[in-house]
């Protein structure tokens, strides 16, 4: 569908227009980059570009700002590619708590947390940067193919192909039978209780046989350097972590992160890790744990 024009009561000064769109721009950049910090940097660059343009020539500020932000985010993706290649272990997106980070733009952070699940971010990361941008602009922000084509410097036909491939990939990567929010919380509580009590049998009951565990320590915190598959191996890893002095001293609580219930582990010096659970048929089929302290600033 075409991008909606600015409402009649929208601000007319350039700063007011930009601030009204800020959370939308941060959301677009965050989905493309998987990092709140990088997204906010990109939006700051977009503000500089916006402040230098003749605003009388901009017919649709929202579409214009999304175009600028998307181009800047894609440039940033290419710049970060080399850094990702040398990243130690798996790379996972940066989580954002539903309660906004007081050190950042609170409204933008809260909107991110409510709208962008970690599961979707992980799926988006598996797309090519162009597929990701085309999917986000079309499916999330409702831009028409010609508008996306201008933003990505591609033809409308090429954009439609990008979106088709991205949509097919996203649908294929969706969990088979996810449980509702309440059931997800109940399974998460069972997992915490079993892990905290060292109940191996209860842990095995809650882990699916084909579970996968992915941990992101970034070379800063100890983490598995490759995904761990199978309940036996995942259980051994969990017991090993919980048996360390750091694991035993950590406190685990349920919090809303990226719009879903996640486990947040805290140590005396602050947040230690964030763990997301994928639950299907009342069993955990995937665990994604972000331990890299550089990614935990918004939790």
Buried (B, 14 or more C-beta within 10 A) or exposed (E): EEBEEBEEEEEEEBEEBBBBBBBBBBBBBBBBBBBBBBBBBBBEBBBEBBEEEEBEEBEBBBBBBBBBBBBBBBEBBEEBEEEEEEEEBBBBBBBBBBBBBEEBBEEBBBBBBBBBBBBBBBBBBEBEBBBBBBBBBBBBBEBBBEBBBBBBEBEBEBBBBBBEBBBEBBEEBEEEEBBEEEEBBBBBEBBBBBBEEEBEEBBBEBBBEEBBBBBBBBEEBBBBEEBBEBBEBBBEBBBEBBEEEEBEEBEBEEBBBBBBBBBBBBEEEEBBBBBBBBBBEBBBBBBBBBBBBEBBBBB
